[in-house]
Amino acid sequence: MLKTALGRFRMIALYEGLSYLVLLIIAMPMKYLMDIPQPVTIVGALHGLLFVLYMLALAQVAWQKKWKMDAIAFAIIASIIPFATFYLEARLKKQEP
């Protein structure tokens, strides 16, 4: 999975999606319902790093695979919608040999 740009992008997409869900489902309720802000600081920073890696990996894959703008836009939008990166990863898995 890590040997190709597409494989690396798929792996980063999974981790980015997971960090986003942890931020939304666990860390933010802890901050706003229990008044414990530290998890948002930690998970938010980790998610931010993974988001940057996601965008860099997306740029590399898009360049190498000569993706059209609609595929690139779909990948960008998938990073914003909860659970969408998991759908994207499953779709990309079919493209990898």
N, CA and C of each residue as an Amber inpcrd file, in Angstrom:
protein
   291
   0.8240000  -1.2040000   0.0000000   0.0000000   0.0000000   0.0000000
   0.8630000   1.2610000   0.0000000   1.9780000   1.2430000   0.6600000
   2.8090000   2.4440000   0.7660000   3.8090000   2.5920000  -0.3810000
   3.8470000   1.6310000  -1.2770000   4.8440000   1.6600000  -2.3480000
   4.4860000   2.6280000  -3.4720000   3.2230000   2.9590000  -3.5980000
   2.7930000   3.8540000  -4.6740000   2.1990000   5.1320000  -4.0920000
   2.1660000   6.1590000  -4.9040000   1.5640000   7.4300000  -4.4670000
   0.0800000   7.2340000  -4.1610000  -0.5870000   6.4380000  -4.9690000
  -2.0100000   6.1760000  -4.7330000  -2.2110000   5.4200000  -3.4210000
  -1.3510000   4.4560000  -3.1460000  -1.4340000   3.7130000  -1.8940000
  -1.2030000   4.6010000  -0.6850000  -0.2140000   5.4780000  -0.7840000
   0.0480000   6.4140000   0.3240000  -1.1440000   7.3510000   0.5220000
  -1.7180000   7.8180000  -0.5720000  -2.8810000   8.7010000  -0.4780000
  -4.0510000   7.9820000   0.1790000  -4.2760000   6.7260000  -0.1910000
  -5.3570000   5.9550000   0.4180000  -5.1620000   5.8190000   1.9190000
  -3.9280000   5.5160000   2.3450000  -3.6490000   5.3570000   3.7680000
  -3.8610000   6.6790000   4.5090000  -3.3560000   7.7580000   3.9540000
  -3.5200000   9.0700000   4.5850000  -5.0000000   9.4440000   4.6340000
  -5.7490000   9.1130000   3.5940000  -7.1880000   9.4040000   3.5730000
  -7.9060000   8.6990000   4.7190000  -7.5330000   7.4510000   4.9770000
  -8.1490000   6.7130000   6.0850000  -7.8420000   7.3770000   7.4290000
  -6.5790000   7.7080000   7.6460000  -6.1990000   8.3360000   8.9190000
  -6.7830000   9.7390000   9.0590000  -6.8370000  10.4730000   7.9760000
  -7.4150000  11.8240000   8.0230000  -8.8980000  11.7440000   8.3580000
  -9.5940000  10.8160000   7.7300000 -11.0100000  10.6310000   8.0110000
 -11.2640000  10.1980000   9.4430000 -10.4260000   9.2990000   9.9400000
 -10.5560000   8.8390000  11.3180000 -10.2970000   9.9770000  12.3050000
  -9.2610000  10.7760000  12.0470000  -8.9650000  11.8870000  12.9560000
 -10.0900000  12.9200000  12.9590000 -10.7160000  13.1050000  11.8050000
 -11.8380000  14.0430000  11.7040000 -13.0190000  13.5500000  12.5470000
 -13.2930000  12.2460000  12.4670000 -14.3880000  11.6940000  13.2600000
 -14.0920000  11.7660000  14.7550000 -12.8640000  11.4770000  15.1490000
 -12.4930000  11.5760000  16.5640000 -12.6530000  13.0210000  17.0430000
 -12.2500000  13.9660000  16.2030000 -12.3980000  15.3770000  16.5550000
 -13.8690000  15.7470000  16.7340000 -14.7190000  15.3300000  15.7900000
 -16.1380000  15.7040000  15.8350000 -16.9360000  14.9520000  16.8980000
 -16.6510000  13.6540000  17.0460000 -17.4960000  12.8110000  17.8890000
 -17.0090000  12.7240000  19.3340000 -15.7000000  12.8410000  19.5420000
 -15.1690000  12.6800000  20.8980000 -14.6320000  13.9940000  21.4670000
 -13.6990000  14.6030000  20.7400000 -12.9940000  15.7680000  21.3010000
 -13.8990000  16.9930000  21.4620000 -14.6840000  17.3050000  20.4440000
 -15.5280000  18.5110000  20.5540000 -16.6240000  18.3700000  21.6110000
 -17.2990000  17.2250000  21.7180000 -18.2450000  17.0960000  22.8360000
 -17.5690000  17.2020000  24.2050000 -16.3410000  16.6890000  24.3020000
 -15.6310000  16.8330000  25.5880000 -15.3780000  18.3050000  25.9010000
 -15.0670000  19.0760000  24.8700000 -14.7970000  20.4940000  25.0960000
 -16.0740000  21.2520000  25.4670000 -17.1300000  21.0310000  24.6970000
 -18.3160000  21.8650000  24.8810000 -19.3240000  21.3200000  25.8890000
 -19.3160000  20.0190000  26.1200000 -20.2710000  19.4630000  27.0800000
 -19.6560000  19.2130000  28.4480000 -18.3490000  18.9190000  28.4760000
 -17.6860000  18.6030000  29.7490000 -16.6570000  19.6490000  30.1590000
 -16.4920000  20.6660000  29.3430000 -15.5360000  21.7420000  29.6150000
 -14.0960000  21.2130000  29.7690000 -13.7220000  20.2800000  28.8710000
 -12.3560000  19.7390000  28.8370000 -11.7800000  20.0570000  27.4550000
 -11.0570000  21.1690000  27.3050000 -10.6140000  21.5990000  25.9780000
  -9.3470000  20.9090000  25.4470000  -8.5970000  20.2130000  26.2680000
  -7.3180000  19.6400000  25.8410000  -7.4410000  18.6520000  24.6730000
  -8.4500000  17.7700000  24.6430000  -8.5350000  16.8470000  23.5060000
  -8.6750000  17.5550000  22.1610000  -9.3770000  18.6690000  22.1160000
  -9.5130000  19.4070000  20.8570000  -8.1600000  19.9560000  20.4220000
  -7.3700000  20.4100000  21.3730000  -6.0410000  20.9250000  21.0510000
  -5.1700000  19.8310000  20.4520000  -5.1640000  18.6700000  21.0650000
  -4.3040000  17.5720000  20.6170000  -4.8250000  16.9650000  19.3150000
  -6.0850000  16.5630000  19.3120000  -6.6600000  15.9180000  18.1250000
  -6.7470000  16.9130000  16.9690000  -7.0410000  18.1640000  17.2770000
  -7.1060000  19.1880000  16.2380000  -5.7700000  19.3930000  15.5480000
  -4.6970000  19.4000000  16.3300000  -3.3580000  19.5490000  15.7430000
  -3.0010000  18.3360000  14.8890000  -3.3060000  17.1570000  15.3880000
  -3.0390000  15.9340000  14.6280000  -3.8570000  15.9090000  13.3370000
  -5.1200000  16.2720000  13.4420000  -5.9770000  16.3170000  12.2600000
  -5.4630000  17.3540000  11.2560000  -5.0120000  18.4950000  11.7380000
  -4.4540000  19.5160000  10.8470000  -3.2450000  19.0100000  10.0890000
  -2.3650000  18.2980000  10.7780000  -1.1960000  17.7060000  10.1260000
  -1.6200000  16.6840000   9.0770000  -2.5630000  15.8220000   9.4400000
  -3.0320000  14.8150000   8.4920000  -3.7410000  15.4540000   7.2990000
  -4.4430000  16.5550000   7.5190000  -5.1050000  17.2620000   6.4170000
  -4.0720000  17.8190000   5.4370000  -3.0040000  18.3910000   5.9580000
  -1.9360000  18.9020000   5.0890000  -1.3050000  17.7550000   4.3050000
  -1.0160000  16.6380000   4.9780000  -0.4680000  15.4700000   4.2900000
  -1.4330000  14.9440000   3.2280000  -2.7280000  14.9640000   3.5370000
  -3.7650000  14.5410000   2.5890000  -3.7080000  15.4030000   1.3240000
  -3.6210000  16.7080000   1.5020000  -3.5850000  17.6020000   0.3430000
  -2.2980000  17.4280000  -0.4690000  -1.1770000  17.2310000   0.2060000
   0.0820000  17.0010000  -0.5140000   0.0460000  15.6760000  -1.2730000
  -0.4770000  14.6350000  -0.6240000  -0.5880000  13.3340000  -1.2890000
  -1.5730000  13.4040000  -2.4490000  -2.6460000  14.1610000  -2.2670000
  -3.6120000  14.3550000  -3.3540000  -2.9520000  15.0320000  -4.5430000
  -2.1600000  16.0550000  -4.2910000  -1.4630000  16.7530000  -5.3740000
  -0.5320000  15.7970000  -6.1160000   0.1850000  14.9580000  -5.3760000
   1.1050000  14.0150000  -6.0100000   0.3430000  12.9970000  -6.8630000
  -0.7270000  12.4360000  -6.3290000  -1.5070000  11.4510000  -7.0800000
  -2.1570000  12.1000000  -8.3000000  -2.7200000  13.2600000  -8.1080000
  -3.3800000  13.9490000  -9.2190000  -2.3890000  14.2410000 -10.3410000
  -1.1860000  14.6090000  -9.9760000  -0.1460000  14.8940000 -10.9740000
   0.2710000  13.6120000 -11.6960000   0.5620000  12.5670000 -10.9200000
   1.0330000  11.3150000 -11.5130000  -0.0250000  10.6170000 -12.3530000
  -1.2570000  10.5940000 -11.8590000  -2.3410000   9.8820000 -12.5460000
  -3.0840000  10.7620000 -13.5520000  -2.6820000  12.0290000 -13.6220000
  -3.3150000  12.9950000 -14.5290000  -4.8460000  13.0340000 -14.3260000
  -5.2060000  13.2030000 -13.0510000  -6.6230000  13.2730000 -12.7090000
  -7.2390000  14.5360000 -13.2940000  -8.5000000  14.4380000 -13.6570000
  -9.2570000  15.5990000 -14.1160000  -9.6860000  16.4220000 -12.9040000
 -10.0790000  17.6450000 -13.1720000 -10.4560000  18.5570000 -12.0810000
 -11.6330000  18.0370000 -11.2570000 -12.5680000  17.3230000 -11.8760000
 -13.7060000  16.8210000 -11.1090000 -13.2770000  15.7640000 -10.0930000
 -12.2910000  14.9400000 -10.4270000 -11.7820000  13.9440000  -9.4780000
 -11.0360000  14.6290000  -8.3330000 -10.2790000  15.6560000  -8.6570000
  -9.5570000  16.4060000  -7.6280000 -10.5450000  17.1160000  -6.7060000
 -11.5600000  17.7480000  -7.2950000 -12.5780000  18.4380000  -6.4990000
 -13.3200000  17.4580000  -5.5900000 -13.6170000  16.2690000  -6.1090000
 -14.2920000  15.2540000  -5.3010000 -13.4380000  14.8710000  -4.0980000
 -12.1350000  14.6900000  -4.3000000 -11.2330000  14.3220000  -3.2120000
 -11.1390000  15.4450000  -2.1710000 -11.1440000  16.6830000  -2.6290000
 -11.0960000  17.8130000  -1.6950000 -12.3890000  17.8840000  -0.8830000
 -13.5120000  17.7380000  -1.5470000 -14.8070000  17.7720000  -0.8540000
 -14.9220000  16.5960000   0.1160000 -14.3790000  15.4400000  -0.2720000
 -14.4270000  14.2610000   0.6000000 -13.6900000  14.4960000   1.9100000
 -12.6950000  15.3590000   1.8940000 -11.9550000  15.6340000   3.1260000
 -12.7520000  16.4950000   4.1020000 -13.8240000  17.0930000   3.6410000
 -14.6300000  17.9850000   4.4700000 -15.8620000  17.2810000   5.0450000
 -16.3840000  16.2990000   4.3200000 -17.6070000  15.6060000   4.7310000
 -17.2450000  14.3860000   5.5810000 -17.8080000  14.2740000   6.7820000
 -17.5070000  13.1040000   7.6100000 -17.8390000  11.7940000   6.8810000
 -17.0020000  10.8110000   7.0220000 -17.1050000   9.4790000   6.4250000
 -16.8020000   9.4390000   4.9250000 -16.6960000  10.5710000   4.2670000
 -16.5000000  10.5750000   2.8100000 -15.1160000  10.0750000   2.4050000
 -14.1130000  10.2660000   3.2410000 -12.7830000   9.7680000   2.8820000
 -12.7570000   8.2430000   2.8600000 -13.6020000   7.6010000   3.6620000
 -13.6750000   6.1430000   3.6510000 -14.2800000   5.6530000   2.3360000
 -15.2870000   6.3580000   1.8550000 -15.8770000   6.0390000   0.5530000
 -14.8470000   6.2520000  -0.5570000 -14.1320000   7.3730000  -0.4980000
 -13.1070000   7.6710000  -1.4960000 -12.0220000   6.6030000  -1.5040000
 -11.5760000   6.1890000  -0.3220000 -10.5270000   5.1700000  -0.2390000
 -10.9990000   3.8600000  -0.8510000 -12.2340000   3.4690000  -0.5880000
 -12.7650000   2.2360000  -1.1580000 -12.8460000   2.3280000  -2.6810000
 -13.2090000   3.4820000  -3.1660000 -13.2790000   3.7080000  -4.6180000
 -11.8900000   3.6640000  -5.2550000 -10.9080000   4.2370000  -4.5860000
  -9.5410000   4.2550000  -5.1100000  -8.8750000   2.8850000  -5.0220000
  -9.3100000   2.0740000  -4.0810000  -8.7350000   0.7330000  -3.9320000
  -8.9160000  -0.0800000  -5.2130000  -9.9960000   0.1480000  -5.9100000
 -10.2530000  -0.5500000  -7.1660000  -9.2960000  -0.1390000  -8.2690000
  -8.6980000   1.0510000  -8.1720000  -7.7930000   1.5520000  -9.1980000
  -6.3760000   1.0180000  -9.0320000  -6.0610000   0.5490000  -7.8160000
  -4.6830000   0.1200000  -7.5590000  -4.5040000  -1.3390000  -7.9500000
  -3.4140000  -1.6550000  -8.6400000  -3.1990000  -3.0470000  -9.0760000
  -2.9220000  -3.9910000  -7.9360000
